[in-house]
Amino acid sequence: MVSSQLNAPQQQSVTTIAEFKHLFLAPGFLVFGGAIILVALVIVFFIAPKYGKKNMLWYIIVCSLFGGLSVSCTQGLGACIITSIRGENQFKNWFIYLLMAGIGFVAVTLVTEIYFLNMALALFNTAMVTPTYYVIFTGCTLLQQSFSTKASKPMSRRF
C-alpha cells in the first residue's frame, strides 16, 4: 500500500469549471461514459431480470457503474462550488449550469444504485454483498477517475 502511494503519479485535481469542462468534454471520456451507461442499461433491462436472482454480481455491477459516474459529476461540481466560495466565481461559466442541471442525472443514478443494492441485499447475504460492492464500486470509481484524467491528455504525455 505504501509503495503504491509513493510511486503513484501526481493526482490531477480539478478546481475550476474550465478545467472540469475540458476533462468532461474530452471525446475519450464521453465515449467511455456513454459505454458505461449503455452497459448498465443492458444489465438493468436484459441481464439482471433473468440472472439477478441467481448471482448478486449483476445488481452490484449496476450500482458500481452508475456510482463511478455520479462520483465524477459530484466531485467536479463540489470543487467548483468550493473555488467559488474561496473568491474565484465559477458561476460565470455556462458549463456549471449544465452540471447543475445534471444533478437530475446524479439523482437518478443514486436512486438506481440504492434500488439495485437493496435488491442484492434482499436476495443475498449481507456478509457477501457488502464487501463485494465495496471492492467493485471502488474499482469502477478508480477506473473512471483514471480514464477521465487521462482521456484529455495526448498519448505521449499520459505516463
N, C-alpha and C positions, 0 to 999 in steps of 0.2 A: 504494500500500500504506500509506504513512504517513498520507495524508489520510483513508483509510477507518478507520484506527485512531484518529485524533484525533477524528473525527466520530461514532464508533460510540457507541451507548448504553451506559450503565453495565452491566457484566455482573453478573447476579444469581448469587451463589454460595450454594449450599446447604451449611449446616454442621451443622444438626440434623436429626434424623429427623422431627420435626414439620413442618419446612419441606419436606423431601423428600416426605413423605406428602401434604401439601397440593398440591404440584405433580403428583405421580404419580397421585393420585386425582381430579384435575380431569377433568370429563366430556370436555372437548376433547382432552386427552391420551389418555384411554382409547379414544376413538373413533379418534384418529389411530394409536395403537399397534395397535389391532385391525385397522385398514385396512392397515397396513404388513404385519402378519403374514398377512392374507388374500391380499394381492397377492403376497407372497413365496411362499406355498404354491401359488398358482395357477401361478406361474412354474416352481416346482420340479416339480410333478406334470404340468402340461399343456404349457407352452411350451418349457421347456429340453430335455425329451427329443426334441421334434420339431425345434426350430430351433437348439439349442445347438451342434451340430457345424458350423453354417454361420456363426454370429455369436457372438462372445465376450461381447457385452453382456448376454445373459441370465444367464450364470453370474456375471458381475461385479455385476449389479444385485441378485441374491440375496445375495451377500456383503455388499454395501453396506447393503441394507435391514436385514438382521439385525444388522450391525455397529453401525448407529446406535442400535438398541435396547439392545444389550449395553453400549455405551459409557455410555449414560444410567444403566442399572442399577448398573454397577460404580462410576461416578462418585459416585452418591448413597451407596452402601454405604461406599465408601472415605472420603468426607467425614465420615460418621457415626462410623466407627472412629477417625479422626484426632481428632475432637472428644472422643470418649470417652477417648482416651489423654491428651489435654490436661487432663482432670479433670472434664468435664461428661458424666456417664454417660448414654449414649444407649440402653443396653440395658434401660431401664425401660419403654420404649415397645413395644407389641406389633408395630408395623409393621416394626421391624428384623428380627424373627424371620421375618416373611413375606418380607422381602427376602433373608434368608439362605437360606430355602427356595427362593427364586427363583434361587439360584446354580445349581441344576439347569437352569433355563431358560437362563441365561447359558452354561452348559457346552454345552448342545445347540446354541445359536446359534453359539458359537465353533467347534464341530466342523463344523457345516453350512457356516460361512464358509470354513474351511480346505478342506473337501471340494470345494466348488464353485470355489474359487480354484485348487486343484490341477487340477481338470478343465479350467479355462480355460488354465492353463499347459501342460498336456499336449497340448492341441489347437492352441494358437495361440502365436505368437512372444512370448517374454518381453518383448522391447522394446516390444511393443504392449500387452500385458496389464498390466504394472506401472504405467505412468503413467495408463492409463485407470482402473484400480482405485483408484489414489491419488485421482484427481480425483472420481470418483463416490462413493467412501467418505467423503471429506471433505465433499462436498456433502450427502450424506444425514445425516451426523452434525451438521452445522451446521443443516440444516433441522429435524432432530429436536430439537436443543437449543433452537433458536429457538421452535419450537412448544411445547415443554414449559414454557418460562418464560412465554410469552405466553398459554398456554391457561388459566392460573389468574387472569389479570387481566381486569377488565371492559374492554369495548371502548373506553371513553373514556380509559382510563389506559394503553393499550398503547404509545403513542408519545410 
